[in-house]
Amino acid sequence: MANGGMYIILAIIFAETGLLLGFILPGDFLIFLTGTIIASGNKPFDDPLQNLLFWELMMVLAAVVGNMFGYWFGKKSGNFLFERKDTWYLKKKHIVQAKEFYERKGGGAIVLARFVPIVRTFAPIIAGVVRMPYRKFMLYNIIGAVLWICSLCTVGYFLGANPWVKRNLEYIVLGMIVVATGPVIWKMIFSKKKESPAISATDKETA
């Protein structure tokens, strides 16, 4: 907090909720850990509770603006995302998963998606692709951001006030970062693309 780390957290929240590559970021754990850090910090106020309210407001704004950017990107890109080929960092299945989630939950998907990894990154993009009414999108966007940030950060804050947690905060932070990012990194490094080189009957006959 003393060296501007909270502003990096704001940038990460924006990226996870608005940029395509944001789905690899550990949003839930990060927000929870931020709450524990706020309980032990004194920036920008001396009162931890004031810090909690201030940083929650800032994180909510970052999450709202991130979704707004995702919506704008989806509206501009149209069906481009569904037509592009898979890459090592972006799979079409992620887009399809978010679209199916949106179709099942309707506008409420923008709220619920906040609590679903990967889906929360692509849900606002899908909303833009299908041209969800902007006022309706913004209503769900704000509600979802408030519920997501305030619930996780507040729980982390009250746990962070615990004396044992304060004494071992660095180890808890490191451990949770490993737990949150480990599976993603493992999958990116070791997962293999499933290849299904189907040979048509005509190809077989030609062979």
MOJOSUL-V188970 format. One record per residue. N is the residue number from 1. SS is DSSP state (h for helix, s for strand, l for the rest). PSI is psi in degrees with one decimal (none if undefined). Layout:
n: <N/N>
ss: <SS/SS>
psi: <PSI/PSI>
This chain:
n: <1/2/3/4/5/6/7/8/9/10/11/12/13/14/15/16/17/18/19/20/21/22/23/24/25/26/27/28/29/30/31/32/33/34/35/36/37/38/39/40/41/42/43/44/45/46/47/48/49/50/51/52/53/54/55/56/57/58/59/60/61/62/63/64/65/66/67/68/69/70/71/72/73/74/75/76/77/78/79/80/81/82/83/84/85/86/87/88/89/90/91/92/93/94/95/96/97/98/99/100/101/102/103/104/105/106/107/108/109/110/111/112/113/114/115/116/117/118/119/120/121/122/123/124/125/126/127/128/129/130/131/132/133/134/135/136/137/138/139/140/141/142/143/144/145/146/147/148/149/150/151/152/153/154/155/156/157/158/159/160/161/162/163/164/165/166/167/168/169/170/171/172/173/174/175/176/177/178/179/180/181/182/183/184/185/186/187/188/189/190/191/192/193/194/195/196/197/198/199/200/201/202/203/204/205/206/207>
ss: <l/l/l/l/h/h/h/h/h/h/h/h/h/h/h/h/h/h/l/h/h/h/h/h/l/l/h/h/h/h/h/h/h/h/h/h/h/h/h/h/l/l/l/l/l/l/l/h/h/h/h/h/h/h/h/h/h/h/h/h/h/h/h/h/h/h/h/h/h/h/h/h/h/h/h/h/h/l/l/h/h/h/h/l/l/l/l/l/l/l/l/h/h/h/h/h/h/h/h/h/h/h/h/h/h/h/h/h/h/h/h/h/h/h/h/l/l/l/h/h/h/h/h/h/h/h/h/h/h/l/l/l/l/h/h/h/h/h/h/h/h/h/h/h/h/h/h/h/h/h/h/h/h/h/h/h/h/h/h/h/l/l/h/h/h/h/h/l/h/h/h/h/h/h/h/h/h/h/h/h/h/h/h/h/h/h/h/h/h/h/l/l/l/l/l/l/l/l/l/l/h/h/h/h/h/h/l>
psi: <-36.8/-23.3/22.8/15.5/-28.3/-31.3/-28.9/-39.5/-41.2/-41.2/-37.9/-42.7/-43.6/-45.2/-41.4/-27.0/1.3/-18.8/146.6/-42.3/-5.2/-17.3/-15.9/-6.3/145.9/71.6/-49.8/-51.0/-39.3/-43.6/-41.8/-46.6/-35.1/-39.7/-41.7/-35.0/-40.4/-36.4/-25.3/1.4/174.8/34.3/134.4/-2.1/161.2/-24.3/117.9/-35.5/-39.2/-39.5/-40.8/-49.6/-41.0/-49.9/-30.9/-41.1/-43.9/-40.4/-37.4/-43.7/-42.1/-40.5/-39.4/-46.9/-36.1/-45.7/-35.9/-41.7/-43.0/-42.5/-46.5/-43.5/-44.0/-39.0/-37.9/-35.1/-23.5/-131.7/10.2/-40.7/-32.1/-20.3/-19.8/155.6/155.9/145.8/174.6/-24.7/-12.3/120.7/143.4/-28.6/-29.9/-41.6/-45.3/-41.2/-43.6/-38.8/-43.8/-38.9/-42.0/-43.4/-33.7/-39.0/-10.9/-145.9/-30.2/-13.6/-30.7/-33.7/-52.7/-33.1/-23.8/-29.5/7.0/111.4/149.4/-54.0/-37.5/-25.2/-39.3/-17.5/-47.7/-30.2/-43.8/-39.1/-37.5/-38.8/-43.4/5.7/48.2/135.6/131.3/-39.8/-42.0/-42.7/-45.5/-36.2/-50.9/-34.9/-49.3/-44.9/-46.7/-42.2/-43.3/-47.1/-44.2/-53.5/-51.6/-37.2/-50.9/-42.7/-39.2/-41.3/-45.3/-37.2/-47.9/-32.7/-34.7/-20.4/-10.7/132.8/-41.8/-41.6/-40.9/-41.8/-31.0/22.6/-42.3/-42.3/-37.1/-43.9/-49.1/-42.7/-43.4/-32.0/-42.4/-44.4/-38.5/-40.3/-21.3/-53.3/-36.9/-46.4/-41.7/-45.0/-39.2/-35.0/-43.6/-15.0/141.5/144.0/135.4/117.8/134.6/72.9/79.3/137.7/121.0/162.9/-37.0/-41.4/-40.6/-42.3/-39.4/-40.7/none>
